[in-house]
Amino acid sequence: MSGIPDTYPIDMAPLKSDLKMPYTLTPGRAAGTFLAEIVSRRIVGTSFTKSGTVVVPAQDFCPSNGDAEFEFIEAPETGVLTAFTETEAGLIGLIRIDGTDVDFPHRIVGAGYADLSVGLRVQAVWSDNGAVGILAIAGFRPAPEAPIGAIKPLANPAKPLEVVPYEMTLHYEHAFGPYYGRLFDEIKTNRRIMGVRSPSGDGAMIPPREICDITHKPTGTWVEVAQTGTVRAMSIIYLEFLGQKQPPPYIYAEIMLDGASTRLIHNVAGLDMSRAKELVKPGTRVRAVWRETRTGSLDDISHFEIIDAKDS
C-alpha cells in the first residue's frame, strides 16, 4: 500500500509563473492632458480655483477639499527634494516642484545616496529613448545652482489622451507541497494520475488534498486512478476571452475518472465539433491523451478523447 502523502519526498522545484492582467486605463481630462503634454517636454499641473492648491501631475480633483474646478498650468523643471530613499530600483525622491503644493515622487539620477539631502535643489532630466508617460522624465538630478522657477498658464493645451493600454505582471513561485507535488511528479515521470483515498475509503480524491471537502477529516493513502472516465457535465465554449489556451469552440468537461470520487476538469477533443452536442454528454466514456512534452502539470494531458465513438 502506498504511504500517506506527507511521507513522500518532494524534489520538484517551485512552480514559477507570471500572472499578466491587461488593462485599458481612462486617465480623465487632467491626467490625460498631463500625459499628452509630457511627450512635448511640458510638465502640466492643475491650479484649483477654490483652494488655490497647485498640483503636479495634473489631477481632476483637489487633494485637500475635492474641488473639481481648475485651470491647467505649466510647471517649471526645477524644485526641491523633500524626502528620499534607496530601493532595489535605485534612488526615489519626493520633489516639490517650484510653485506647487504637493510632492511629486520620481527617480533621482546622477547622484548617490550620500550626495542627497532634504532641501537639495533638483532639475528634471528628460529621457532620450522615446519613453512615454511619466518616464518621459528620466528622473531629477541635483542642481544646487538652478534658479527658482515659476508656474504659468498652459498655452494651447494638447488634446488629452482618452485611453492608455496597460499590463500588470505579477511573478509567483508556488511550492507544490506533498500532495500536488507527487501528483505532478507522477504525471511528468510515470504518466500516472495519483489521488488520495477519501476518509471512507470509497474512491480517490483528484486532485489529492489533505482534508476531505465533505467530512473535513484527513484523507488516506495514495492510490492510482485509471486514465479512463465518464463525463458528468460539459459545456461547449464559443466565447473568446483573455487567458484562453485554445481558440473556441472547444469542450470543457467535468470527468469522473474510474476509481475516483471527485471530478477532474479538462477538455474533450479529437472529434467533429459540429457534432459536439450529439457526441459528448453526461455518461460519455473518455480517456486521457498525453502530450509528448513533459512539464509536470495537468497540461501534460493534451485532452480526453471519446472511447466508444472512434468513428466520429
Secondary structure, 3 states (H helix, E strand, C coil): CCCCHHHCCCCCCCEEEEEEEEEEECCHHHHHHHHHHHCCCCEEEEEECCCCCEECCCCCCCCCCCCCCEEEEEECCEEEEEEEEEECCEEEEEEEECCCCCCEEEEECCCCHHHCCCCCEEEEEECCCCCCHHHHEEEEEECCCCCCCCCEECCCCCCCCCCEEEEEEEEEEECCHHHHHHHHHHHHHHCCEEEEECCCCCCEECCCCCECCCCCCECCCEEEECCEEEEEEEEEECCCCCCCCCCCCEEEEEEEECCECCCEEEEECCCCHHHHHHHCCCCCEEEEEECCCCCCCHHHEEEEEECCCCCC
